């Protein structure tokens, strides 16, 4: 009985999550890392932030949601704050504005963003929206203004944006220009992905800072971008550094169907059965290395990114003081030999369960035009960042057909197109189960 319960607990903790590709070259290793129980919760490493010349903390603050937490982060050495005009309808910028007056502004790097779906209407609109951000931030300048979530390379050359930035730089209101990207927008261009968009930004020459997803899952994509940034001396900010997360939506879905007396389709049942077998295999591997919970896997994933000097600062959404304590203890750490083995084993046993967000091969192959990249990214917000309301709101705005209505009987064009062998269809259905609670 105890053995069964232990296996069930492990499956629940280590269930469908993200996995690693082969460990990338250029990563530094440490035989040991500091004792996380005794290390102080302060930043221990700063890195040159590309051609900006700023010395940036290895961890930085994702968009703040709490003034007290942000104040504690700054006191403990974090010096880059990421935000955007659309985050919390501008309230994230207001939180920053209410806090930074207590600190030396010259020692902080504030990165904010302007969003558009297609193009910016005019130079004047760009300037006005920037001024509104400055007003909310209660500062005379932002260190970097980004194009938020570029979904195609055309937006990178938007003349209204660049003309506005040129004037704002002359006025001293913007110091540097950047771009963030999660991948392409299928509706506009099926030929682009995270790599092609950001490579175009690097070649453009006008972007000083790039914000991209990088983790041990998408290393083969992201490290090409990081290498190119290093050659051009472009600063890098890392998001989605930690793809290890609990995704028990499939078990939830199966349970709800059973409660309603519904039988799962053959594909979902087959995936569920194989998923359990994979986790039982993973259990033996992790037990061999003394891995008992998902936190150890997450810490190893974080150390993977910290070990790459080309990944200059890593964003983290610190929701509370526990987050601060748990994450800042990792500052300055490097990947250990044990971490390398564990992440490699995670790839071996759970490799079919993690989408490389930003790849987009599956979207181009989908006959239903499902925005796979966005659906799974919103599920990341829901599952990892615990931003349930934000994720569900974004999912509702997609106004797309439901995966549960399309994927079960589909021939699996997305999976045939995926060079990583990801089981995309059940992941989409599981994401929908999280995001709209419809089975």
C-alpha positions in Angstrom: 0.0 0.0 0.0 2.8 2.4 0.9 4.6 1.6 -2.3 1.5 2.3 -4.4 0.9 5.6 -2.6 4.6 6.7 -3.1 4.4 5.9 -6.8 1.1 7.9 -7.1 2.6 10.8 -5.2 5.7 10.8 -7.5 3.5 10.6 -10.6 1.5 13.6 -9.4 4.7 15.6 -8.6 6.7 14.7 -11.7 3.8 14.3 -14.1 3.8 15.6 -17.6 6.3 18.4 -17.6 9.1 19.8 -19.6 12.2 18.0 -20.6 15.7 18.6 -21.7 17.4 18.3 -25.0 21.1 17.3 -24.9 23.1 19.5 -22.6 24.4 22.4 -24.7 28.0 23.3 -25.2 29.4 26.4 -23.6 27.8 25.6 -20.2 30.0 25.8 -17.2 29.8 23.1 -14.5 30.4 23.0 -10.8 31.1 19.9 -8.8 29.2 21.4 -6.0 26.8 24.3 -5.5 26.2 26.2 -2.3 24.0 24.8 0.4 20.6 26.4 -0.4 19.5 26.0 3.2 22.2 28.3 4.5 22.9 30.7 1.7 21.7 34.3 2.1 18.8 35.4 -0.1 20.8 38.0 -2.0 22.2 38.4 -5.5 25.7 37.0 -5.7 26.6 37.6 -9.3 26.4 40.5 -11.7 27.1 40.4 -15.4 27.9 43.0 -18.1 24.6 43.7 -19.9 25.8 43.8 -23.5 26.6 47.2 -25.0 24.4 49.0 -22.4 27.4 48.7 -20.1 25.2 48.1 -17.1 26.2 45.5 -14.5 23.0 43.4 -14.2 22.0 41.0 -11.5 21.9 37.4 -12.7 18.2 37.2 -11.6 15.8 40.1 -12.3 12.3 40.9 -11.5 9.5 40.0 -13.9 6.6 42.4 -13.9 5.9 43.2 -10.2 2.5 42.6 -8.6 3.3 43.6 -5.0 5.1 46.7 -3.8 6.5 45.1 -0.6 8.0 42.1 -2.6 9.6 44.5 -5.2 11.1 46.6 -2.5 12.6 43.6 -0.8 14.0 42.3 -4.1 15.8 45.7 -4.8 17.2 45.7 -1.3 18.6 42.2 -1.9 20.4 43.2 -5.0 18.1 42.7 -8.0 18.6 45.8 -10.2 16.6 45.1 -13.4 12.8 45.3 -13.4 10.8 44.1 -16.4 7.3 45.4 -17.1 5.0 46.6 -19.9 2.1 48.9 -20.6 -0.4 46.1 -20.9 0.6 44.2 -17.7 -2.2 44.5 -15.1 -3.6 47.3 -17.3 -0.7 49.6 -16.4 -0.8 48.8 -12.7 2.5 46.9 -12.9 4.2 50.1 -14.0 2.4 52.0 -11.2 3.8 49.5 -8.6 7.3 50.2 -9.8 6.7 53.9 -9.7 5.6 53.7 -6.1 8.8 51.9 -5.1 11.8 53.2 -7.0 11.8 56.6 -5.4 13.4 54.9 -2.3 16.4 53.7 -4.4 19.2 55.2 -6.5 17.5 55.5 -9.9 20.9 55.3 -11.7 21.5 51.9 -10.3 18.3 50.4 -11.6 17.5 49.2 -15.1 13.8 49.5 -16.0 12.6 47.7 -19.1 9.1 48.3 -20.4 7.2 47.5 -23.6 4.7 48.8 -26.2 2.4 46.3 -27.8 0.7 46.2 -31.2 -0.9 43.4 -33.1 0.1 44.6 -36.5 1.8 48.1 -36.6 2.0 51.3 -34.6 -0.3 54.0 -35.9 2.1 56.9 -35.8 5.3 58.3 -34.3 3.1 60.6 -32.2 1.2 57.6 -30.8 4.4 55.9 -29.8 5.7 59.0 -28.1 2.4 59.5 -26.2 2.2 56.0 -25.0 5.8 56.1 -23.8 5.0 59.3 -21.9 2.1 57.6 -20.3 4.4 54.8 -19.2 6.9 57.3 -17.7 4.0 58.9 -15.8 2.9 55.6 -14.3 6.6 54.7 -13.5 7.1 58.1 -12.0 10.5 58.5 -13.7 12.0 60.8 -16.3 13.3 58.0 -18.4 13.2 54.2 -19.1 16.4 52.3 -19.7 14.9 50.2 -22.4 11.6 50.4 -24.4 10.7 47.2 -26.3 8.4 46.1 -29.0 6.3 43.7 -27.0 6.0 40.1 -28.2 7.0 40.6 -31.9 5.1 37.9 -33.8 6.7 38.6 -37.2 9.8 40.2 -38.6 7.8 43.0 -40.3 7.1 44.7 -37.0 10.8 45.0 -36.3 11.1 47.6 -39.1 8.0 49.6 -38.0 9.0 53.2 -38.9 6.5 54.8 -36.5 8.1 52.9 -33.6 11.7 53.7 -34.6 11.0 57.3 -35.4 9.4 57.7 -31.9 12.3 56.0 -30.3 14.8 58.3 -32.1 13.1 61.4 -30.8 12.7 60.0 -27.3 16.3 59.1 -27.1 17.2 62.7 -28.1 15.0 63.9 -25.3 16.6 61.6 -22.8 13.4 59.7 -22.1 14.6 56.3 -23.6 18.2 55.1 -23.4 18.0 51.8 -25.3 15.6 49.9 -27.6 14.7 46.2 -27.5 12.3 43.5 -28.6 10.7 40.5 -26.9 9.4 37.4 -28.8 7.6 34.2 -28.0 7.4 33.0 -31.6 5.4 33.9 -34.7 1.7 34.6 -35.3 0.4 31.8 -37.5 -2.3 34.1 -38.9 0.3 36.4 -40.5 3.2 34.1 -41.4 3.7 30.4 -41.2 7.3 30.6 -42.3 8.7 32.4 -39.3 9.5 31.2 -35.8 11.3 32.5 -32.7 14.7 32.0 -34.3 13.9 33.7 -37.6 12.2 36.7 -36.0 15.0 37.4 -33.4 17.8 36.8 -35.9 16.1 39.4 -38.0 16.1 41.8 -35.0 19.8 41.1 -34.4 20.7 41.9 -38.1 18.5 45.0 -38.0 21.1 46.7 -35.8 18.7 49.0 -34.0 17.9 46.7 -31.0 20.2 46.9 -28.0 18.3 44.3 -25.8 16.6 41.1 -26.7 14.1 39.2 -24.4 13.7 35.5 -25.3 12.7 32.2 -23.9 15.7 30.0 -23.0 15.8 26.7 -21.0 17.2 23.2 -21.3 14.3 22.2 -23.5 14.7 24.8 -26.3 18.5 25.1 -26.1 19.1 24.2 -29.7 16.9 27.1 -30.8 17.8 29.7 -28.2 21.5 29.3 -28.1 21.9 30.2 -31.7 20.2 33.5 -30.8 22.4 34.0 -27.7 25.5 33.4 -29.8 24.4 36.0 -32.4 23.7 38.5 -29.6 27.1 38.0 -28.1 28.8 38.7 -31.5 26.8 41.9 -31.8 27.2 42.8 -28.1 23.4 42.8 -27.7 22.1 42.5 -24.1 20.0 39.4 -23.3 17.1 38.9 -20.9 15.8 35.4 -20.4 12.2 34.4 -19.8 10.6 31.0 -19.4 13.9 29.7 -18.0 12.2 26.9 -16.0 10.0 24.5 -18.0 9.8 21.9 -15.3 6.2 22.0 -14.0 3.4 19.8 -12.9 0.7 19.2 -15.5 -1.9 16.8 -14.1 -4.6 18.1 -16.4 -4.9 14.8 -18.1 -5.7 13.0 -14.8 -8.2 15.7 -14.0 -9.8 15.3 -17.4 -10.1 11.6 -17.0 -11.6 12.0 -13.6 -14.2 14.4 -14.8 -15.1 12.2 -17.7 -15.5 9.3 -15.3 -17.8 11.3 -13.0 -20.0 12.2 -16.0 -20.0 8.6 -17.2 -18.2 9.5 -20.4 -15.6 7.2 -22.0 -12.3 8.8 -23.2 -11.6 8.4 -26.9 -9.0 5.8 -27.8 -6.2 8.3 -28.4 -6.6 10.0 -25.1 -6.8 6.7 -23.3 -3.7 5.4 -25.1 -1.8 8.6 -24.2 -2.8 8.4 -20.6 -1.7 4.7 -20.3 1.7 5.5 -21.9 2.1 8.6 -19.8 1.8 6.5 -16.6 4.3 4.0 -17.9 6.8 6.8 -18.7 6.5 8.3 -15.2 7.0 4.9 -13.6 10.3 4.6 -15.6 11.2 8.2 -14.6 10.6 7.3 -10.9 13.3 4.8 -10.9 15.8 7.2 -12.5 15.1 10.0 -10.1 15.2 7.7 -7.1 18.7 6.6 -8.1 19.8 10.3 -7.8 17.8 11.1 -4.7 15.3 13.4 -6.5 12.1 13.3 -4.5 10.2 16.4 -5.6 9.8 18.9 -8.5 11.6 21.7 -6.7 15.0 19.9 -7.1 14.2 19.6 -10.8 13.3 23.2 -11.1 16.5 24.3 -9.3 18.5 22.2 -11.7 16.7 23.9 -14.6 17.5 27.3 -13.2 21.2 26.4 -12.7 21.3 25.3 -16.4 20.5 28.8 -17.5 22.6 30.5 -14.9 25.6 28.5 -16.2 25.5 30.2 -19.6 27.2 33.6 -19.4 25.5 34.6 -22.7 22.2 34.5 -20.8 22.9 37.7 -18.9 19.9 38.0 -16.6 16.9 35.7 -15.9 13.5 37.1 -15.2 11.4 35.6 -12.4 7.9 36.5 -11.4 8.3 36.8 -7.7 4.8 36.6 -6.3 5.7 36.5 -2.6 8.6 36.4 -0.1 8.8 32.6 -0.4 9.6 33.0 -4.1 12.3 35.5 -3.3 13.9 33.2 -0.7 13.8 30.1 -2.9 15.0 31.8 -6.0 17.7 34.2 -4.8 19.4 31.3 -3.0 20.3 30.0 -6.5 22.0 33.3 -7.5 25.6 32.7 -8.6 25.2 28.9 -8.8 26.3 26.7 -11.7 25.1 23.4 -13.1 26.5 20.4 -11.3 27.3 17.0 -12.7 24.3 15.6 -10.9 22.1 18.3 -12.4 23.3 17.4 -15.9 22.5 13.7 -15.3 19.0 14.5 -13.9 18.0 16.8 -16.7 19.3 14.4 -19.3 17.2 11.6 -17.6 14.2 13.8 -17.6 14.6 14.2 -21.4 14.9 10.4 -21.8 11.8 9.5 -19.8 9.5 12.5 -20.5 10.7 13.8 -23.8 7.4 13.5 -25.7 5.5 15.8 -23.3 7.1 19.2 -23.7 6.4 21.7 -26.4 9.4 23.9 -27.5 7.4 27.1 -27.4 8.4 29.4 -30.3 9.3 26.5 -32.7 5.9 26.7 -34.6 6.4 23.8 -37.0 3.2 22.3 -35.7 1.1 25.4 -36.4 2.1 25.5 -40.0 1.0 21.9 -40.4 -2.4 22.2 -38.6 -5.3 22.2 -41.0 -7.5 23.8 -38.3 -5.2 26.8 -37.9 -5.0 26.3 -34.1 -2.7 28.8 -32.5 -0.7 26.0 -30.8 2.1 28.2 -29.6 -0.2 30.7 -27.8 -2.4 28.0 -26.2 0.5 26.2 -24.7 2.2 29.5 -23.7 -1.0 30.5 -21.9 -1.0 27.1 -20.2 2.5 27.9 -19.0 1.3 31.1 -17.4 -1.5 29.1 -15.8 0.5 26.1 -14.6 4.0 27.6 -13.9 3.4 31.2 -13.1 0.1 30.6 -11.4 -1.4 33.5 -13.3 -4.7 31.7 -13.8 -6.9 34.8 -14.5 -4.4 36.3 -16.9 -4.0 33.0 -18.8 -7.8 32.3 -19.0 -8.5 35.8 -20.2 -5.9 35.5 -22.9 -7.2 32.1 -24.0 -10.8 33.4 -24.1 -9.6 36.3 -26.4 -8.2 33.8 -28.9 -11.8 33.1 -30.1 -10.6 29.9 -31.7 -12.0 26.4 -32.0 -11.5 24.2 -29.0 -8.8 21.5 -29.1 -11.2 19.0 -27.5 -13.5 19.4 -30.6 -10.7 19.0 -33.1 -7.7 17.0 -31.9 -9.1 13.7 -30.8 -10.2 12.6 -34.3 -7.5 14.5 -36.2 -4.8 12.5 -38.0 -2.1 14.4 -36.0 -0.6 16.7 -38.6 1.0 18.7 -35.8 2.8 15.6 -34.3 4.0 14.4 -37.7 5.5 17.9 -38.3 7.2 18.0 -34.8 10.9 17.0 -35.1 10.9 16.6 -31.3 8.2 14.0 -31.2 5.9 16.0 -28.9 2.5 14.7 -28.2 0.8 17.9 -29.1 -2.8 16.9 -29.3 -3.3 15.7 -25.7 -1.2 18.7 -24.5 -3.6 21.0 -26.2 -6.6 19.3 -24.7 -5.0 19.4 -21.3 -4.3 23.1 -21.7 -7.9 23.7 -22.7 -9.0 21.9 -19.6 -7.0 24.3 -17.5 -7.9 27.5 -19.3 -11.6 27.1 -19.8 -12.5 24.2 -17.5 -14.5 22.5 -20.3 -14.1 18.8 -20.8 
